[in-house]
Amino acid sequence: MQLIQRLIREHPESVGESYLEHLSQASYFGIRMLVAGLACLVHAVLPCLFKTTARAAISELHTKMMVKRATHRD
């Protein structure tokens, strides 16, 4: 039981989050990337659509991650 708790808590705590906070953040990132990926696939077929969707998603997620990382270090 302790091994499972350590495996579940170790990473979230290392980034300054509880398990539930990490679950929420990681889920948001995953869903956001899936949506952007689907937009990229549509863009591949119809280049006139979703021209900046992937770039915007990457920029948003990178900013969120860097802000969180900077906040956690302080």
C-alpha positions as CSV (number, residue, x, y, z in Angstrom):
1,M,0.0,0.0,0.0
2,Q,2.8,2.5,0.8
3,L,4.4,1.8,-2.6
4,I,1.2,2.7,-4.4
5,Q,0.7,5.8,-2.3
6,R,4.4,6.9,-3.0
7,L,4.0,6.3,-6.7
8,I,0.8,8.3,-6.9
9,R,2.0,11.2,-4.7
10,E,5.6,11.5,-5.6
11,H,5.4,13.4,-8.9
12,P,2.4,15.6,-8.0
13,E,4.2,16.7,-4.9
14,S,7.4,17.4,-6.8
15,V,5.5,19.9,-8.9
16,G,3.7,21.5,-6.0
17,E,0.3,19.9,-6.5
18,S,-2.0,17.5,-4.7
19,Y,-3.0,14.3,-6.5
20,L,-6.4,15.9,-7.4
21,E,-4.8,19.1,-8.6
22,H,-2.4,17.1,-10.8
23,L,-5.2,15.0,-12.1
24,S,-7.1,18.1,-13.1
25,Q,-4.1,19.9,-14.7
26,A,-2.8,16.8,-16.5
27,S,-6.3,16.1,-17.8
28,Y,-6.7,19.6,-19.0
29,F,-3.3,19.5,-20.8
30,G,-4.2,16.1,-22.4
31,I,-7.6,17.2,-23.6
32,R,-6.2,20.5,-24.9
33,M,-3.5,18.6,-26.9
34,L,-6.0,16.1,-28.3
35,V,-8.3,18.9,-29.5
36,A,-5.3,20.7,-31.0
37,G,-4.1,17.5,-32.6
38,L,-7.5,16.9,-34.2
39,A,-7.5,20.5,-35.5
40,C,-4.1,19.7,-37.1
41,L,-5.5,16.7,-38.8
42,V,-8.4,18.7,-40.2
43,H,-5.9,21.4,-41.2
44,A,-3.8,18.8,-43.1
45,V,-6.8,18.1,-45.3
46,L,-8.3,21.6,-45.4
47,P,-5.4,24.1,-45.0
48,C,-7.7,27.0,-44.9
49,L,-9.0,25.9,-41.5
50,F,-7.4,26.0,-38.0
51,K,-4.3,27.8,-39.3
52,T,-3.2,28.9,-35.8
53,T,-4.9,26.4,-33.5
54,A,-1.9,24.2,-32.8
55,R,0.4,27.2,-32.3
56,A,-2.0,28.8,-29.9
57,A,-2.4,25.6,-27.9
58,I,1.3,25.0,-27.6
59,S,1.9,28.6,-26.6
60,E,-0.9,28.5,-24.0
61,L,0.3,25.2,-22.5
62,H,3.9,26.3,-22.4
63,T,3.0,29.5,-20.7
64,K,0.8,27.7,-18.1
65,M,3.6,25.2,-17.4
66,M,6.3,27.9,-17.1
67,V,4.2,30.0,-14.8
68,K,3.4,27.0,-12.6
69,R,7.1,26.0,-12.5
70,A,8.2,29.5,-11.6
71,T,5.5,29.7,-8.9
72,H,6.5,26.3,-7.4
73,R,10.2,27.3,-7.2
74,D,9.5,30.4,-5.1
